[in-house]
Structures are given as C-alpha cells and as structure tokens.
Amino acid sequence: MGRLNWDALPFYSWVAFTGALVTVGGGLLVVALILYKGWTRKLWTDWLTTVDHKKIGIMYIVLAMVMLLRGFIDALMMRAQQAIAMGNEGYLPPEHFDQIFSSHGTIMIFFMAMPFLTGLINYVMPLQIGARDVAFPFLNAVSFFMTAAGAVLMLLSLVIGVFSTAGWTGYPPYSGAQYSPGVGVDYWIWSVMISGIGTTLSGVNFVTTIMTQRAPGMRLMQMPMFVWTALCSSILMVFAFPALTVVTMMLALDRTFGFHFFTNAAGGNQMQYANLFWMWGHPEVYILILPAFGVFSEVVSVFSSKRLFGYVSMVWATMAIAVLSFTVWLHHFFTMGSSANVNAAFGIATMIIAIPTGVKVFDWLFTMYRGRIRITSPMLWTMGFMVTFGIGGMTGVLLAIPAADYVMHNTTFLVAHFHNMLVPGALFGFFAGYMYWFPKAFGFQLSEVWGKRAFWFWFTGFYCAFMPLYALGFMGMSRRMEHYDVATWQPYLIFACFGAVLVLLGIICLGIQLWVSVRDRVALADTTGDPWDGRTLEWATSSPPPEYNFAHIPDVSDLDAFYEMKQTARTAPAPYEDIHLPASSVYAPLMGVAAAIFGFAVIWWIWWLAALSLAALVALTIARNVTGEPHVTIHAAEVAKIEGART
Amino acid sequence: MSASHTSPTANPQSPTYTGYLTGYVLAAVLSVIPFGAVMLGGLSTHAVMVIIGLTALIQAAVQLKYFLHIDFKHSPKENLFALAFAVVLVVLMIGGSLWIVSDLNARMMPAMGANMEMPQEL
C-alpha cells in the first residue's frame, strides 16, 4: 500500500518502541475502560455527536490535557538527554532526538495550546454574552473533529513511521523532499494543515457569535474582557491561519508532486517559506496569549472584588496588539540577511507592541491595588504570570534589537525567551481558567490545596528549567543540540533537567487534584452557581448550566452584568417558553474520521484511499447540507421543572 | 454598533440567480484571461504579471459584490469595518512580503540567473 510496509513499525530504537507501546497501550486501556463500564452509547450520543458548545469545549480541553502530557514527556526526554550527553551520545540517537524536539513544539502549539484556548472560549464565551450556543453549532463540532483528526495523525506518527526532524517550523530546504525523503515531514504537514482548517472555522464561528448573539442591551463596550480577547484572538485566527494553510500546502506540493515553490534550483525561493510561515506564526503567538490575558482579567477582577481597572484602555490595548501582531513577523528571521532598513523597521514595530502589553500589566496591578484580594489557585496562576511574564517581555525587547538578535538567535537564550512568554502567558492563563471555570462546568470545585501545590511546582520548576537556558545562550550554546563537549555547560543543563522534574511534579499534582476533587465532589459541590462571587453572566446560571444555558435570555445594562443583577433585586421572571436547540449530528465525527484517513493516505501515498476518503468528506458535507438544520424543542414545562429544581 | 439579533449578511435585496450567474461568468472570464496570458506566451514577463495582478483584483471585487453581496449602500457597518481591516492586513502582508523578499533578493542574489550560489560572506 503506497510506501507503507512493515518497516514503518518503530523497531529502530528501544525508546521509540517504548513510546509506541505506551501510545497503543494507553489507547487500548481507554477503549477497554469504556467497554467495561458500558459507556459506548453514552459517549456516542452525549458527547461525540453533540453540537452543544459546552460539551465541545470540554472535549477540546480533554484533548489539550492528553496532548500536554505527550508534549511534556518529549520535553523531559530532551532535558534528560542534554543533561547526560556531555562528551557522549546520551541515550537518544540523533534521528530520534530531532523527532522529539519537532514533535514537542508542534504538539505544544497546535495540539495543546490551541485546543485549550478554543475549549475555554467555546465553554465560556457564549455564557458570558448570554447566548444559548455559538452562531454555527454544527460547524463548531466540525472544527473540533478536524483538530482531533490532526492530533490522531500526530500520535499515529509515534507508532507507524517517524515524525519530522525539521523542527516545528519545518524550514526548507531541509524539509524538502531532497533532504527529508521519508514520511516525517508529511506527518507534520498534514496534522498541522487539517487542524489549522478546524481553527480557521472556529475563528469564523466565534467572531460571528460575538457580533450577532449577544444578549439584548449588551453593547460592545459592555462585553466582559474575556469576550474581547476571544474576539481579537478569533479575528487573528481568521486572518492568519490561511497563511499557514497555504504555506503547508505549498510545501506538500513541493514534496509530493515535485513542485518548486521553495527549491532554489528550479526558480523557487526558500526564503518565501520563512516569510509566509511567520506571517502566520507571529499572529499565532497573540492568538495563544490574548485569551489567557482575558482569563487573567476576569480572575484578577473577581478575586480582588473590584471592577477591572481601566477597562477601556484594556480593550484598546487588546485591539492594538491584534493589529500590531501583523507588523512584526520579520523579527523571527532577522538573520536571514535583510538590509538594515528592513530589520530596523520590524525591530521598532516589535518594541512598540510591548507598549499595549505593558498597559495591560499595569491595569491588572491597579485592579489589585486596594482590592480585597483572595489568594485562590486561579489568582496564584495570575500573579505568577505577571512576575514571570515581565521578565520574558524584557528579554523579548532585548531580542527585538536586530544587532543583539544576531548574537542570540538560534541559541538557548531564544528557547528560554519564548518559553518565558508562552508558559506563563498562555499555559498559566489556561490553568487559571481551568480552575476558575471548572465548578461552572461540573458543579463542584477543584481541590484548592492540590491546585496551589501544582502552581508552586510549575512556578519554581519553570524558573529552574529556563533561567539556566538564558545563561547557556550567552555562553554560546545552540538550541537543539543532541550532544556537546563543553564541560561548563553540563551543570546548567543538569539543573534545567531538575526544573523539568519539578514541572513533572506539578503535572502529577494536577492529576491528583482532579482525582481528589472527583472523589470529594459532594463536599466540594457548588449549589449556588456562583462559587467565587463572580461578576459576569456565566455565574448567573446554574452549575453545570442546563443545555439551553439561560431559561430567559438576560437583559444587560452594565459591564459586570451579573454583579449588577446581584445588587438590584429583580422582579419575578416571566413565564417560561419553549426553547429550540440544534439537534446532535453524526456528520461531524464522521467528517473527522474521513479527514484523518485522508491525511494518513496522502502521507503514505495510498492514492486510492485518499480519493475514497476525500469523496466521503465531500459526500458528507453535501449530505449534511441537504438535511437542513434539525432542531429539538425543550418544552416550557420541562424548562420550569429544570429551573424549579435549582432553587 | 449595537447588538442585533438579525444576521449581519441580511440585505434588503435578496440574491437572485441572475446575480450569481453574472458573478460566475465574470469570475470565469477573469480567470481565463490570466491563464491564457501565461499559456499562450508572447507577452513579456512584466506584462503577464501586471495582467495577473489586475485581473485578480477585479475578480476579488466581483466575488465580494456578487457572491458575498457586499456594497457600500446596504451592508451593515460591521461588514464594511471588517472589509477595511482585511484591506489593511492585505496591504501589510503583500506589501511587507514584496519589500522583504525583493530586499533579500537584491542582497542575496547579486548575479541572479548567471550564478545561483549564495555569497558566502555576509
């Protein structure tokens, strides 16, 4: 079948073989658990075929957590290799080490951070604007299954064949067919492209939802800050992701069909790849960070028991960041050889983007100033973020100077810098959001003790793991080294590995937190729907919210809509009415399966299967479109019963 | 910009088959022209590029008018605002790319055509 044969199984190294065993074993274990507990039907009807934004959001976050584990194991393996490999080969062969750093980056960006933020936006944003669902509920499910299809391809590369060795950016000429002839880069291309299409659709969906589905009375300048950041992040998705789709498609044409977009020999230009890739890549940084900024804004306001300081400046700063994020992409390739004028222009633009970001940091600080601060776990992540992100921001302004970038580029200083932005700036925010909105989603709170332990391990682990890398960068250590022979580097690398172990403990604490909280769910139950004394609309409904979110669409007249409701006693609600909701649909999961098979077939050149799965994808799309929009109706009596049970 | 529950694409005049057909024919013609310019040859490379660029721009306008039903009289403010933002980004992306790549080209490939080797010293 195509170029697929028995050699594709991972017998080339015992580490890779173990990885494959763990992947397959883990998958089988999950299937066995589902069969043993008899959850198959429930899983299919309640979850996989659902179009409910809340359940889709939860599925996104489950996917993100699974992939976080995989991506972190990669990180731990790299740190262990570099701690050992002073003057020797370490325990990983170079081919395998290169796969690991490539898959670590790809997973963390595309299959951890993106699903995590999409999940949070999916769950929270419709509740915060007082809507019953997103604008296109079915499309939402399709987006999820496209992302999941990409993740499946990503995991499959562990078992069948190899992954890319070209880094998460996949620069040609190395990623071209001449230097990387195997399936590795193709796995990277198709998993990224398929999930990227899902993300573009999500972006369209979220923008439309925010523009058209807001509760009556909610003006744009009365939207909660998280909704604003979701809006700006979604706009960036819509405008930036097509660049990624195009550039990966061009690389696929080069590799599979012998095109020459990026091969210099036949009139192509490999530099255009870097240009197009980062035209997506830089806005992507802000796609990841902006929703986390939104979470921090919600958390800092609620746990300081104050209205967010400088809401208007925060909104404008968010929009400024969104626009400016499209003006700085060249700083990712300062050293490619542009003239001083070009480098200077993009360097200055990069420094300017620090200004709106600084505005935000001060807004959060002033929100805390004279607030009645409650140090809960979401608040800890937020404060840890502010301190750490400040340091990362300063190293970023340093790297924005082209002359300094010539010294630091491609060293571990850069590695430390971007982890210093994305770990606090994205991941800490997602954890804060996860712990903050968990009681809303499941009706019971997460254990605060274990949440705080997780935070302290992550926080200290982060510093131990990445501060040595800053120093090593100044000492001249390149990134992505499989082994080295400079004895003075080794103590730093051993210390960094120790930091990674601390982060591992943090991840274990997160697992224990979930276990303990589920066990004690009765004691931790949230019966009010408002466990944190919240200020925005999602806390106005029960925890977990009913399928229809709000029995009555709320009327909004203030920024902190729910806080205002709590202050002014409302008159008795009007009688309940029938509620129409979109019905669940089998098409979205089937389309995801077809997309995953299509990707697999193209990677392995099994053309009959590719044609078949593509035809299936088209047929499913047409079939879904001719069946129209099936609805279910929840009758007024049932609504009354659900709402009656609440009080 | 106030919240509204009507779809932002709802237009006073509903789209008609004639509209779609006109759009389709125009789009097809505007695709055939640049394709022909490349395939038939005879024109200078510069002229071909100008033809491709111009027909692409006109086709973008055609698609916006006939398929997406955006015009300056009936479309809601949000749509025009989004369109303006898109124009800003397209200018940034295409203008920036042209600037960056032509600059790189001038610096890195001094003997384009004769010698494809990159200069070793920077």
Interface residues (C-beta under 8 A of the other chain):
Chain A: T208 M211 T212 Q213 R214 A215 P216 G217 M218 R219 L220 I235 F239 A243 N264 A265 N269 M271 Q272 N275 L276 M279 V323 F326 T327 W329 L330 M336 G337 S338 S339 N341 V342
Chain B: M1 S2 A3 S4 H5 T6 S7 P8 E78 F85 A86 V88 L89 L92 M93 G96 S97 W99 I100 V101 D103 L104 N105 A106 R107 M108 M116 L122
